[in-house]
Amino acid sequence: MRHLRFLALLLAGLLLLPLAACAKPVTEAGSSVIDIPVETPAPTEAPAVQGSVPTAPIPEETPAPALSAAPETTAAPIPAPATPAPAETPRPTEAPAATEAPAVTPAPEAENNAPVPSGDLPYYLYVEKGSFTLTIYERASDGTYSKVYKTYRIAHGGNKTPAGSFTLGGDRERWHEFPDGGFVQFATRYHKRLYIHSPLYGEENNGYMWPKYYDGELGIGKESTGGCLRMVTEAARFIYENCPEGTVMEIVNGAPKGTTSDEVPSRNGERYDPTDVEAKR
């Protein structure tokens, strides 16, 4: 019986507990206490609404493609101005081609119009080192030296023979002896210790010519002098007698005019210059 009473009381207590629980919120609801909403995990059900949140990222993804399209439009104009700039720059480099044209024009003028010496001198001398020639120009009626009197083959000293315009002086010798030995005829000084002269001789005798300085290994037509201009006796004598002091002689490197001349006359094994009218035959 004791156990039955205990059970009855326990059941009665259990029945009263839910009634008390129900009565307590009613009274507390009437009060101003708002702590009960702590049970508002109901708002936590808002994350359940987050299940619809996929709608929020959708507008975020739409501006992204709009931004990517903008750089594509800016990239297009950038290469366009880059290509015309290099294309126009090489064109000005063609300007030197135009400058070469006027450079060619003075050349023919120099060929047609030789320097005019002062006074009424009868001849002008032109030496081309490249073609080993000396050309004697005669003064024409118009005062220019455009008429070729005669061209001779010569020997010179290469770099030892200076290029430039020279004026013949009055220092002339019928026979000139070199310090290192040898004699030449009809020597006319044109610059410092340099002369226009005949072939070399072993003594002051036009019948004792050294052949190697005429048509040999150091002969006329080769770089074989110390800077002088060596030629046949006929040419040296003509300048000595007919080209007075003040006559202009121009010496040029190379062969701008391409002047040509005959070979020196054959000496036929003799030891004299066949162009020398005074030589003993």
Backbone as a ProteinNet text record, in pm:
[ID]
protein_1_A
[PRIMARY]
MRHLRFLALLLAGLLLLPLAACAKPVTEAGSSVIDIPVETPAPTEAPAVQGSVPTAPIPEETPAPALSAAPETTAAPIPAPATPAPAETPRPTEAPAATEAPAVTPAPEAENNAPVPSGDLPYYLYVEKGSFTLTIYERASDGTYSKVYKTYRIAHGGNKTPAGSFTLGGDRERWHEFPDGGFVQFATRYHKRLYIHSPLYGEENNGYMWPKYYDGELGIGKESTGGCLRMVTEAARFIYENCPEGTVMEIVNGAPKGTTSDEVPSRNGERYDPTDVEAKR
[TERTIARY]
82.3	0	85.7	196.2	284.8	337.7	367.7	420.6	314.6	194.6	88.9	66.5	77.8	59.2	169.8	285.9	400.6	386.4	341.7	321.2	211.9	106.5	-3.6	40.3	121.4	171.2	264.2	343.1	436.7	362.4	257.7	179.3	110.1	59.9	-7.1	89.8	215.9	317.4	351.7	356.3	388.9	279.9	157.1	46.2	46.7	90.9	90.1	202.1	308.7	423.3	388	321.9	287.1	191.9	104	11.3	87.8	189.7	268	346.3	397.2	475	388.9	267.3	177.5	135.5	115.5	71.6	181.1	309.9	422.2	442.2	437.9	454	342.8	222.5	112.4	138.1	180.8	203.3	322.5	426.1	544.7	517.9	424.3	389.9	323.5	248.7	184.4	283.3	396.4	497.8	577.4	668.5	748.5	880.2	902.5	1029.1	1033.2	1140.8	1150.7	1264.1	1304.1	1414.6	1369	1235.8	1185.7	1218.5	1216.2	1247.8	1383.9	1458.9	1586.2	1561.8	1441.2	1408	1380.9	1405.2	1380.1	1481.4	1511.5	1578.2	1491	1359.9	1276.7	1340	1395.2	1464.2	1581.1	1636.9	1748.3	1701.9	1569.3	1518	1534.5	1576	1603.6	1707.4	1814.3	1903.6	1829.7	1716.8	1641.2	1600.8	1573	1538.8	1660.9	1781.4	1903.9	1909.5	1826.6	1820.7	1785.9	1714.9	1682.9	1792.2	1900.1	2009.2	2071.7	2070.8	2127.6	2082.2	1968.3	1925.7	2018.2	2081.8	2170.9	2297.9	2370.9	2491.6	2467.1	2343.6	2317.9	2344	2290.6	2325	2472.5	2544.9	2687.9	2763.9	2718.1	2787.8	2761	2647.4	2616.2	2709.5	2749.2	2843.8	2980.6	3017.9	3151.6	3174.3	3084.7	3108.9	3109.5	3032.5	3031.7	3169.1	3240.3	3374.2	3474.8	3460.6	3556.5	3541.3	3421.6	3402.2	3471.2	3478.5	3538.9	3684.5	3773	3911.9	3928.2	3834.1	3847.2	3833.6	3744.5	3728	3849.4	3911.8	4030.1	4151.4	4161.5	4277.4	4278.4	4161.9	4157.2	4224.3	4199.8	4264.6	4414.2	4465.9	4608.1	4698.2	4680.9	4770.6	4753.4	4634.9	4612.2	4709.8	4731.6	4828.8	4972	4998.7	5138.2	5190.5	5104.7	5153.5	5188.2	5110.8	5149.6	5276.8	5306.1	5424	5553.2	5586.2	5710.6	5707.8	5588.1	5583.7	5629.6	5602.9	5639.1	5783.8	5844	5979.7	6083.5	6079.3	6184.3	6182.9	6070.3	6063.9	6163.5	6180.2	6280.2	6420.7	6451.1	6587.1	6619.1	6518.3	6544.5	6596.4	6596	6646	6790.3	6882.7	7019.5	7029.5	6932.9	6938.1	6928.5	6847	6834.8	6963	7033.5	7155.9	7266.9	7260.8	7363.8	7352.4	7230.5	7213.6	7292.7	7280.2	7362.3	7510.6	7548.2	7690.6	7751.1	7668.4	7720.7	7739.8	7660.8	7668.4	7800.8	7866	7992	8100.6	8092.9	8198.8	8214.2	8103	8121.3	8164.1	8120.9	8162.8	8313.6	8370.8	8514.6	8588.1	8526.2	8592.4	8589.7	8479.2	8466	8533.6	8536.9	8594.2	8719.8	8832.8	8959.9	8991.4	9075.2	9111.8	9174.9	9145.4	9200.5	9314.5	9438.6	9550.7	9540.4	9606.3	9605	9688.3	9649.4	9722.6	9682.1	9763.1	9735	9833.1	9845.3	9937.8	9884.5	9970.6	9923.7	9876.3	9922.6	9890.1	9850.2	9779.3	9739	9769.6	9829	9872.1	9780.6	9743.1	9652.9	9714	9737.1	9800.3	9700.2	9679.3	9597.1	9689.3	9694.8	9783.9	9732.9	9601.4	9544.6	9571.8	9576.1	9600.9	9744.9	9827.8	9969	9981.4	9905.1	9906.2	9925.7	9987.8	9995.3	9939	9834.8	9770.8	9802.7	9846.1	9873.2	9752.5	9683.6	9567.2	9612.1	9566.9	9600.1	9488.3	9527.2	9427.1	9349.8	9216.5	9130.1	9101.5	9034.4	9004	8910.6	8827.8	8735.8	8802.5	8932.8	9005.3	9008.9	8935.6	8935.1	9040.4	9074.6	9173.6	9100.2	9028.4	8945.9	9002.1	9104.9	9162.7	9288.1	9286.8	9400.5	9511	9627	9742.8	9808.3	9839.8	9897.2	9892.4	9885.6	9886.7	10006.3	10077.9	10197.7	10184.8	10248.9	10260.5	10369.3	10344.4	10440.9	10462.1	10565.5	10586.5	10572.1	10518.2	10506.6	10542.8	10532.8	10574	10461.6	10339.6	10227.6	10191.8	10191.2	10159	10266.7	10385.4	10492.2	10468.7	10386.5	10349.5	10221.5	10225.4	10106.7	9999.7	9874.9	9763	9729.5	9684	9648.3	9680.1	9664.6	9692.4	9824.7	9915	10049.1	10078.7	10166.7	10208.2	10356.4	10387.2	10527.4	10607.2	10727.7	10813.6	10917.9	11008.8	11114.6	11240.1	11237.2	11353.7	11360.4	11446.1	11456.9	11604.5	11631	11769.4	11773.2	11866.7	11884.9	11929.4	12021	12059.7	12053.2	11986.8	11975.1	12033.3	12121.1	12181.2	12113	12071.5	12008.6	12114.9	12088.9	12185.8	12222.3	12125	12151.4	12213.4	12239.1	12301.3	12205.4	12256.7	12176.8	12151.2	12130.3	12104.8	11974.6	11907.4	11786.7	11797	11723.9	11721.1	11592.9	11600.4	11486	11401.6	11464.5	11399.3	11329.1	11199.4	11119.2	11058.9	11093	11041.8	10894.4	10812.9	10670.9	10629.5	10708.7	10671.9	10792.6	10838.3	10952.3	11068.7	11108.3	11222.1	11175.3	11052.8	10995.8	10996.7	11031.9	11050.1	10971.2	10944.5	10903.7	11033.1	11060.4	11190.1	11187.2	11297.7	11317.4	11354.9	11381.7	11435.7	11572.9	11622.4	11749.8	11868.4	11981.3	12105.9	12218.8	12310.1	12423.5	12522.2	12519	12605.9	12537.1	12596.4	12535.1	12560.2	12491	12510.9	12383.5	12314	12185.8	12199.9	12320.2	12341	12372.2	12358	12391.8	12271.9	12154.9	12030	12027.3	11968.4	11947.5	11814.2	11816	11692.9	11586.5	11628.6	11527.7	11437.6	11484.4	11402.3	11323.3	11336.2	11261.7	11149.1	11186.3	11084	11109.8	11193.4	11223.3	11133.6	11183.2	11101.8	11068.1	11145.8	11117.1	11085.6	11031.6	11014.2	10893.8	10875.7	10763.4	10632.6	10532.4	10404.6	10389.1	10483.7	10479.5	10504	10472.5	10503.3	10649.8	10736.6	10880.3	10966	10906.3	10984.4	10974.8	11052.8	11047.3	10946.8	10858.5	10757.5	10760.2	10868.9	10878.5	10787.9	10772.8	10699.7	10801.1	10824	10920.5	10846.2	10898.4	10833.3	10939	10895.3	10991.6	11049.8	11165.8	11237	11155.4	11083.4	11002.3	10904.5	10834.8	10735.4	10802.9	10911.5	10981.4	11036.5	11085.6	11142	11032.8	10917.6	10808.9	10767.3	10750.3	10710.2	10820.4	10943.6	11059.6	11065.7	11032.8	11048.1	10920.3	10801.9	10676.8	10577.3	10599.6	10507.5	10578.2	10556.7	10631.8	10593.5	10666.3	10637	10493.8	10422.4	10281.2	10186.3	10236.9	10151.2	10094.9	9965.2	9898.3	9907.7	9942.2	9939.7	9854.6	9753.3	9663.8	9695	9717.5	9743.6	9628.1	9566.7	9452.7	9481.8	9425.3	9432.7	9330.6	9359	9266.3	9267.6	9156.3	9145.1	9004.4	8969.3	8833.6	8793	8885.7	8853.3	8884.4	8955.6	8991.6	9080.8	9175.1	9265.3	9353.5	9375.6	9461.6	9578.8	9682.5	9801	9868	9952.6	10028.2	10144.1	10192.6	10311.9	10431.2	10535.6	10656.4	10713.6	10768.6	10826	10938.6	10949	11053.5	11191.9	11284.9	11421.7	11507.3	11448.6	11516.4	11653.9	11655.8	11778.7	11885.5	11860.4	11959.8	11951.1	12051.4	12055	12027.8	11942.2	11899.3	11747.7	11692.2	11545.9	11515.3	11432.1	11402.3	11326.7	11268.6	11198.3	11294.6	11419	11517.4	11582.7	11549.6	11599.7	11750.9	11807.4	11949.4	12035.4	11968.1	12043.9	12125.2	12246.2	12332.3	12280.1	12254.9	12204.2	12320.2
-119.5	0	124.4	116.7	231	261.4	158.4	179	235.7	193.1	244.9	391.7	434.5	574.7	657.6	602.6	676.4	696.1	593.6	602.9	701.3	704.5	794.9	937.1	961.9	1096	1137.2	1042.9	1073.5	1108.8	1034.9	1062.4	1196.2	1225.5	1353.6	1466.2	1446.5	1552.9	1574	1463.7	1474.6	1544.5	1524.5	1591.5	1740	1778.8	1918.6	1995.6	1929.2	1997.3	2062	1997.5	2066.6	2179.3	2167.4	2276.3	2397.3	2369.9	2482.9	2546.1	2462	2516.3	2600.8	2561.4	2638.3	2766.3	2761.3	2879.4	2980.8	2938.8	3030.3	3119.9	3073.8	3165.8	3265.3	3228	3320.5	3438.8	3410.1	3518.4	3600.6	3534.2	3607	3686.9	3634.9	3712.4	3841	3834.3	3956	4051.6	4001.8	4091.4	4156.3	4245.3	4318.7	4251.8	4132.6	4062.6	4012.2	4038.3	4000.8	3903.6	3839.3	3743.4	3618.6	3592.1	3467.6	3457.5	3568.8	3555.1	3497.3	3468.9	3400.3	3273	3219.5	3098.2	3126.5	3247.5	3284.7	3221.9	3102.2	3031.1	3031.5	3074.6	3086.9	3178.9	3296.8	3379.7	3306.2	3213.2	3138	3055.6	3038.8	2970.5	3054.3	3184.4	3268.8	3207	3140.4	3069.7	2974.8	2924.8	2839.1	2917.8	3049.5	3134.5	3153.6	3135.5	3149.2	3045.5	2947	2853.1	2924.2	3040.3	3118.8	3218.7	3219	3315.4	3304.7	3191.9	3188.4	3303.6	3365.7	3481.2	3599.9	3608	3721.2	3714.3	3602.7	3598.2	3620.3	3597.4	3613.4	3755.8	3859.2	3995.1	4024.9	3957.9	3982.9	3929.4	3819.5	3762.8	3841.1	3908	3981.5	4098.8	4181	4288.2	4237	4115.6	4063	4054.9	3997.2	3997.2	4136.2	4228.2	4365	4427.7	4397.9	4453.8	4391.5	4261.4	4196.2	4245.7	4287.2	4336.4	4470.9	4551.8	4685.2	4679	4597.4	4591.7	4541.4	4456	4407.9	4523.1	4615.3	4728.2	4820.5	4838.9	4925.9	4862.6	4727.8	4661	4676.3	4686.9	4696.3	4821.2	4942.6	5062	5071.7	5000.5	5014.4	4968.8	4848.8	4811.1	4895.7	4953.8	5030.9	5145.7	5235.5	5344.1	5296	5174.9	5128.3	5092.8	5036.7	4992.9	5106.8	5217.1	5322.2	5395.6	5405.2	5482.5	5428.1	5295.8	5247.6	5250.4	5241.5	5239.3	5371.5	5483.1	5614.2	5651.7	5597.2	5637.7	5600	5479.9	5451.3	5541.3	5605.1	5686.2	5802.1	5875.2	5982.8	5935	5805.6	5757.4	5751.8	5760.8	5762.9	5898.4	5996.9	6130	6127.6	6048.6	6044.4	6006.5	5925.6	5890.1	6015.1	6112.5	6236.1	6317.9	6309.4	6387.2	6333.2	6200.5	6144	6197.2	6232.7	6281.7	6409	6513.3	6631.5	6605.8	6501.4	6473	6425.6	6364.5	6315.1	6428	6532.3	6639.3	6714.6	6740.5	6812.1	6737.3	6602.6	6525.6	6561.5	6558.6	6596.3	6740.2	6829	6967.6	6979.6	6900.4	6905.8	6853.1	6755.9	6700.2	6799.4	6870.4	6958.7	7093.7	7137.8	7268.8	7252.9	7253.2	7242.6	7375.6	7374.2	7501	7597.5	7722.7	7824.9	7896.5	7876.3	7945.9	8096	8171.9	8316.9	8356.4	8462	8508.9	8433.7	8444.7	8379.9	8264.8	8178.1	8065.1	7964.9	7906.3	7824.1	7683.7	7628	7487.5	7466.8	7356.5	7308.9	7160.1	7111.6	6971.7	6896.5	6776.9	6693.1	6554.4	6511	6380.6	6291	6171.2	6068.6	5957.7	5943.9	5841.6	5700.5	5685.8	5552.9	5499.1	5587.2	5543.3	5570.3	5624.1	5652.8	5738.8	5846	5933.6	6079.8	6153.7	6298.8	6354.7	6436.2	6494.9	6644.1	6690.2	6832	6891.4	6984.7	7052.4	7187.2	7215.1	7340.7	7441.8	7567.9	7672.4	7701.4	7691.7	7715.5	7864	7898.9	8039.4	8100.8	8017	8070.8	8083.2	8053.6	8069.2	7946.3	7839.6	7716.2	7619.8	7520.6	7419.6	7288	7285.6	7169.6	7089.7	7139.5	7072.9	6995.6	6863.6	6779.2	6796.8	6835.4	6846.5	6708.6	6640.8	6506.7	6442.9	6309.9	6233.9	6139.5	6134.5	6051.6	5954.1	5838.9	5743.2	5793.5	5778.7	5826.6	5722	5742.2	5669	5768.7	5722.9	5810.7	5731.7	5794.2	5730.5	5681.6	5661.5	5616.5	5722.5	5683.6	5778.7	5885.9	5861.7	5961.9	6078.4	6054.6	6162	6226.5	6350	6412	6444.6	6435.5	6478.3	6622.9	6697	6836.9	6920.8	7051.9	7145.7	7216.3	7212.2	7268.5	7368	7461.5	7561.3	7542.2	7525.3	7505.6	7632.2	7610.6	7723.8	7746.2	7834.7	7864.2	7782.6	7692.6	7609.5	7494.4	7507.8	7408.5	7381.8	7256.1	7216.6	7129.5	7161.4	7078.8	6939.1	6929.5	6803	6819	6720.9	6725.2	6596.2	6610.4	6493.7	6470.5	6345.6	6310.6	6278.1	6309.6	6282.3	6134.3	6045.4	5901.8	5845.2	5928.6	5882.8	5887.9	5905.4	5909.9	6052.2	6063.9	6193.1	6185.2	6300.2	6308.7	6434.2	6431.9	6548.4	6629.7	6757.2	6848.4	6839.3	6868.5	6861.9	6994.2	6985.6	7102.6	7074.5	7156.2	7132.4	7175.5	7086.9	7120.6	7129.8	7067.7	7073.2	7032.1	7124.6	7098.6	7040.3	6914.7	6853.4	6752.7	6767.6	6676.5	6742.8	6662	6714.6	6634.1	6700.1	6634.7	6615.1	6491.2	6469.7	6347.8	6327.1	6218.6	6088.7	5981	5859.3	5886.4	5790.2	5807	5759.9	5826.9	5795.8	5772.3	5693.1	5665.6	5779.7	5865.4	5983.7	6091	6208.1	6318.6	6298.1	6197.6	6156.1	6086.9	6145.4	6089.1	5958.8	5909.8	5778.4	5671.9	5705.5	5610.2	5594.3	5566.2	5551.5	5416.7	5413.4	5287.7	5227.4	5116.5	5058.7	5023.1	4978.9	4936.1	5052.1	5177.2	5292.2	5344.1	5275.3	5314.5	5215	5090.4	4987.5	4860	4868.2	4751.9	4741.9	4672.2	4647.5	4775.4	4879.9	5010	5115.3	5068.9	5156.6	5248.9	5321.2	5414.3	5334.4	5381.9	5310.8	5234.2	5253.9	5182.2	5280	5233.3	5311.2	5285.3	5367.8	5338.3	5462.1	5571.3	5692.6	5728	5825	5874.6	5986.8	6007.3	6112.6	6198.9	6188.2	6263.4	6201.8	6272.3	6222.8	6196.6	6068.2	6031.8	5995.5	6042.6	6019.9	6017.5	5992.3	5991.3	6131.9	6136.4	6264.3	6366.4	6322.4	6414.6	6491.8	6423.6	6489.3	6583.8	6535.8	6620.7	6746	6730.5	6845.4	6945.1	6894.5	6984.2	7072.8	7012.1	7089.8	7188.8	7140.9	7225.3	7350.8	7335.3	7445.1	7525.3	7466.4	7530.8	7562.1	7512.3	7539.4	7630.7	7760.3	7856.6	7853.9	7931.4	7945.5	7994.4	7934.2	7968.1	7867.6	7776.4	7673.8	7583.7	7557	7473.8	7327.3	7243.7	7098.2	7038	6963.6	6898.5	6749.4	6695.3	6552.3	6493.8	6387	6325	6177.8	6127.4	5984.4	5910.1	5784.5	5706.9	5750.9	5723	5759	5810.9	5930.1	5983.2	5994.8	6033	6048.5	5921.9	5831.4	5709.7	5738.2	5827.7	5866.1	5747.7	5734.4	5626.2	5685.6	5604.2	5649.6	5528.3	5554.9	5447.4	5403.6	5283.2	5236.5	5319.5	5317.1	5390.4	5324.2	5404	5346.6	5247.2	5145.9	5044.3	5105	5070.4	5120.3	5024.3	4910.6	4814	4770.3	4752.6	4704.5	4809.4	4932.1	5039.1	5102.2	5181.4	5244.5	5394.6	5429.7	5568.6	5573	5687.3	5706	5737.5	5654.3	5677.2	5807.7	5870.4	5999.1	6117.5	6091.2	6197.8	6230.4	6347.8	6383.9	6412.2	6435.4	6465.1	6342	6230.6	6111.2	6059.9	6005.8	5952.1	5816.6	5803.3	5677.6	5590.4
0	0	0	69.8	76.1	-61.5	-135.1	-270.3	-361.2	-343.7	-428	-403.2	-277.9	-246	-306.8	-301.7	-356.1	-505.4	-570	-713.1	-747.1	-664.3	-689.5	-673.4	-573	-552	-665.3	-712.8	-822.2	-948.8	-974.7	-1093.7	-1082.8	-959.1	-940.7	-960.6	-913.3	-932.8	-1078.7	-1147.6	-1289.8	-1365.6	-1325.7	-1390.4	-1360.1	-1241.1	-1203.8	-1271.5	-1308	-1369.8	-1502	-1594.4	-1718	-1698.2	-1595	-1568.6	-1520.2	-1436.4	-1386.3	-1497.8	-1587.4	-1698.7	-1786.7	-1810.7	-1895.1	-1826.9	-1694.8	-1623.5	-1615.6	-1606.8	-1590.4	-1710.8	-1833.3	-1945.3	-1956.4	-1910.6	-1920.1	-1830.7	-1707.3	-1614.6	-1659.7	-1712.7	-1755.8	-1881	-1963.3	-2081.1	-2043.7	-1933.5	-1888.3	-1830.6	-1785.7	-1729.9	-1841.3	-1808.2	-1908.3	-1937.3	-1888.7	-1910.6	-2053.8	-2123.2	-2264.5	-2283.8	-2169.9	-2183.6	-2251.5	-2244.8	-2301	-2447.7	-2521	-2664.6	-2687.9	-2581.7	-2604.3	-2678.9	-2658.4	-2729.3	-2875.9	-2913.4	-3054.1	-3147.6	-3123.3	-3232	-3354	-3333.6	-3452.5	-3553.3	-3510	-3609.2	-3667.8	-3587.6	-3646	-3761.5	-3768.3	-3884.8	-4009.4	-3987.3	-4104.1	-4194	-4136.9	-4228	-4316.4	-4266	-4355.9	-4476.5	-4452.9	-4565.7	-4652.9	-4588	-4666.7	-4776.3	-4762.6	-4874.8	-5002.2	-4991.4	-5111.3	-5143.3	-5056.1	-5077	-5214.1	-5283.3	-5418.5	-5503.2	-5469.4	-5549.1	-5528.4	-5405.8	-5379.7	-5463.2	-5474.7	-5557.1	-5704.2	-5746.4	-5889.5	-5934.1	-5861.4	-5905.2	-5892	-5794.8	-5782.4	-5902.5	-5962	-6076.9	-6204.3	-6211.5	-6334.9	-6359.3	-6255.3	-6287.2	-6327.5	-6282	-6315	-6464.6	-6543.2	-6687.1	-6746.9	-6686.9	-6740.6	-6727.6	-6615	-6595	-6690.2	-6715.4	-6805.6	-6947.8	-6985.8	-7122.3	-7143.9	-7036.2	-7051.2	-7093	-7027	-7073.1	-7213.6	-7259.6	-7396.9	-7496.3	-7467.4	-7560.7	-7556.9	-7436.6	-7429.8	-7495.1	-7491.2	-7551.4	-7702	-7764.4	-7910.6	-7964.7	-7910.9	-7969	-7943	-7839.4	-7806	-7919.1	-7980.2	-8090.9	-8215.7	-8234.6	-8357.5	-8374.4	-8272.1	-8292.6	-8295.3	-8236.3	-8231.5	-8369.5	-8457.9	-8589.6	-8684.2	-8695.2	-8790.7	-8752.3	-8620	-8578.6	-8637.6	-8622.4	-8684.4	-8835	-8895.1	-9041.1	-9101.4	-9032.6	-9088.6	-9060.3	-8952.3	-8917.6	-9020.8	-9086	-9183.6	-9306.2	-9336.4	-9458.3	-9457.3	-9344.1	-9347.9	-9374.1	-9345	-9370.3	-9518.6	-9603.6	-9746.4	-9792.3	-9703.6	-9739.8	-9786.3	-9719.4	-9770.2	-9916.7	-9964.3	-10106.1	-10192.2	-10145.3	-10221	-10213.7	-10097.1	-10084.2	-10172.2	-10206.1	-10292.5	-10435.2	-10476.8	-10612.8	-10639.3	-10550	-10575.3	-10560.2	-10480	-10464.1	-10595.1	-10681.1	-10807.4	-10908	-10895.9	-10995.5	-10996.9	-10878.8	-10887.2	-10961	-10962.6	-11027.2	-11174.2	-11254.6	-11393.3	-11413.1	-11320	-11333.8	-11318.7	-11223.8	-11204	-11325.7	-11395.6	-11513.2	-11629.9	-11646.4	-11761.8	-11739.6	-11614	-11585.9	-11501.2	-11566	-11494.1	-11427.6	-11322	-11257.3	-11356.7	-11340.3	-11430.4	-11358.7	-11400.2	-11335.6	-11360.4	-11273	-11289.3	-11410.7	-11474.5	-11592.6	-11718.1	-11821.2	-11949.4	-11973.9	-11874.7	-11886.5	-11987.6	-12068.6	-12181.1	-12144.7	-12032.8	-12004.1	-11857.6	-11840.4	-11707	-11702.8	-11592.1	-11580.7	-11484.7	-11526	-11445.2	-11431.3	-11306.2	-11277.9	-11206.5	-11262.9	-11199.6	-11150.3	-11020.4	-10964.9	-10994.4	-10995.9	-11019.7	-11158.4	-11258.5	-11396.5	-11441.1	-11350.2	-11380.6	-11507.2	-11508	-11626.1	-11587.6	-11677.5	-11668.7	-11798.8	-11786.9	-11905.3	-11910.7	-12026.7	-12048.3	-12119.6	-12051.4	-12109.8	-12165.9	-12285.3	-12350.8	-12327.2	-12309.6	-12285.2	-12413.7	-12404.2	-12520.7	-12535.7	-12644.7	-12673.9	-12570	-12502.5	-12401.5	-12264.4	-12257.8	-12132.5	-12045.2	-12082.3	-12003.4	-12057.6	-11972.8	-12011.9	-12037.7	-12146.2	-12182	-12299	-12361.5	-12478.6	-12438.3	-12464.5	-12428.9	-12533.1	-12483.3	-12572.6	-12589.4	-12476.2	-12483.2	-12344.6	-12342.1	-12216.7	-12216.8	-12104.4	-12091.6	-11974.6	-11988.4	-11878.5	-11783.4	-11650.6	-11551.1	-11442.1	-11363.3	-11238.1	-11124.1	-11009.7	-10892.5	-10767.4	-10653.4	-10527.9	-10440.6	-10496.4	-10413.2	-10310.2	-10183.2	-10076.8	-10059.3	-10111	-10101.4	-10197.9	-10297.2	-10390.4	-10339.2	-10294.8	-10234.4	-10338.3	-10294	-10378.6	-10345.8	-10446.3	-10425.3	-10546.8	-10530.7	-10638.9	-10609.7	-10707.4	-10690.5	-10802.7	-10771.5	-10869.9	-10901.2	-11026.8	-11064.9	-11036	-10983	-10951.6	-11060.2	-11031.6	-11127.8	-11104.5	-11005.2	-10975.1	-11076.1	-11178.1	-11285.4	-11314.8	-11344.4	-11372.3	-11497.7	-11584.7	-11705.3	-11666	-11572.9	-11512.4	-11360.4	-11296.9	-11150.6	-11093.1	-10993	-10927.6	-10793.4	-10768.5	-10641	-10536.5	-10409.9	-10303.9	-10293.1	-10322.1	-10312.3	-10439	-10535.1	-10658.9	-10776.1	-10892.9	-11013.8	-11059.9	-11192.8	-11255.8	-11336.2	-11346.8	-11429.9	-11515.1	-11627.7	-11716.9	-11694.7	-11727.4	-11731.4	-11603.6	-11493.2	-11362.1	-11330.6	-11299.4	-11259.8	-11122.4	-11025.9	-10889.6	-10880.2	-10816.8	-10799.9	-10653.5	-10562.2	-10418.9	-10334.8	-10252	-10164.1	-10243.4	-10213	-10283.3	-10389.1	-10436.4	-10535.3	-10673.4	-10775	-10910.4	-11013.8	-11125.3	-11250	-11328.5	-11375.3	-11441.1	-11534.9	-11602.5	-11701	-11630.1	-11704.4	-11643.3	-11578.9	-11502.9	-11432.2	-11517.3	-11493	-11563.3	-11460.3	-11501.1	-11413.2	-11407.4	-11503.9	-11507.3	-11590	-11594.7	-11668.1	-11817.3	-11867.7	-12006	-12052.3	-12153.2	-12196.5	-12275.4	-12288.4	-12348.2	-12244.8	-12115.7	-12010.5	-11914.6	-11971.4	-11893.4	-11821.6	-11703.6	-11630.5	-11676.9	-11748	-11804	-11700.6	-11580.3	-11482.1	-11438.2	-11455.6	-11421.2	-11542	-11651.8	-11772.5	-11799.8	-11825.3	-11850.9	-11771.2	-11668.1	-11585.2	-11463.2	-11359.6	-11239.7	-11162.9	-11178.9	-11116.1	-11221.7	-11333.4	-11449.3	-11443.2	-11551.7	-11567.9	-11574.8	-11501.7	-11493.5	-11363	-11267.6	-11139.4	-11024.5	-10903.6	-10783.5	-10750	-10802.3	-10791.4	-10767.7	-10719.4	-10692.8	-10545	-10506.2	-10369	-10351.6	-10449.4	-10445.8	-10570.2	-10648.1	-10774.2	-10880.4	-10992	-11107.8	-11219.1	-11249.4	-11352.6	-11480.9	-11593.2	-11723.1	-11832.3	-11954.2	-12065.6	-12081.5	-12140.9	-12154.7	-12233.2	-12335.1	-12414.5	-12328	-12235.4	-12149.4	-12050.9	-11987.8	-11890.7	-11957.7	-12078.4	-12149.9	-12189.4	-12232.4	-12271.7	-12153.4	-12035.4	-11917.3	-11879.6	-11886.3	-11852	-11940.3	-12067.8	-12162.6	-12187.2	-12168.4	-12210.4	-12098.2	-11979.1	-11867.7	-11768.6	-11780.5	-11699.4	-11551.8	-11476.2	-11333.7	-11315.5	-11223.3	-11201	-11262.6	-11348	-11407.9	-11298.8	-11304.6	-11203.6	-11242.8	-11145.1	-11163.7	-11052.4	-11090.8	-10994.7	-10991.4	-10871.8	-10853.6	-10773.7	-10826.9	-10759.3	-10732.4	-10624.6	-10595.6	-10681.7	-10706.8	-10787.5	-10932.4	-11001.3	-11143.3	-11171.4	-11120	-11139.8	-11284.5	-11371	-11513.4	-11593.7	-11533.6	-11607.3	-11725.8	-11708	-11817.8	-11857.6	-11985.9	-12037.1	-12115.5	-12129.6	-12204.8	-12268.1	-12365.6	-12430.5	-12341.4	-12365.1	-12296.4	-12343.4	-12263.1	-12304.3	-12430.9	-12520.1	-12644.1	-12613	-12696.3	-12675.9	-12700.1	-12614.9	-12629.8	-12712.8	-12750.5	-12837.3	-12782.8	-12651.4	-12588.5	-12568.9	-12612.5	-12598.6	-12458.7	-12423.2	-12291.7	-12302.4	-12389.4	-12398.4	-12418.4	-12389.3	-12403	-12549.6	-12615.7	-12756.5	-12782.6	-12676.1	-12695.9	-12683.1	-12645	-12626.2	-12762.6	-12816.2	-12949.5	-12949.5	-12832.1	-12824.4	-12790.8	-12768.4	-12731.5	-12848.7	-12822	-12924.8	-12969.9	-13095.3	-13151.1	-13196.4
[MASK]
+++++++++++++++++++++++++++++++++++++++++++++++++++++++++++++++++++++++++++++++++++++++++++++++++++++++++++++++++++++++++++++++++++++++++++++++++++++++++++++++++++++++++++++++++++++++++++++++++++++++++++++++++++++++++++++++++++++++++++++++++++++++++++++++++++++++++++++++++++++++++

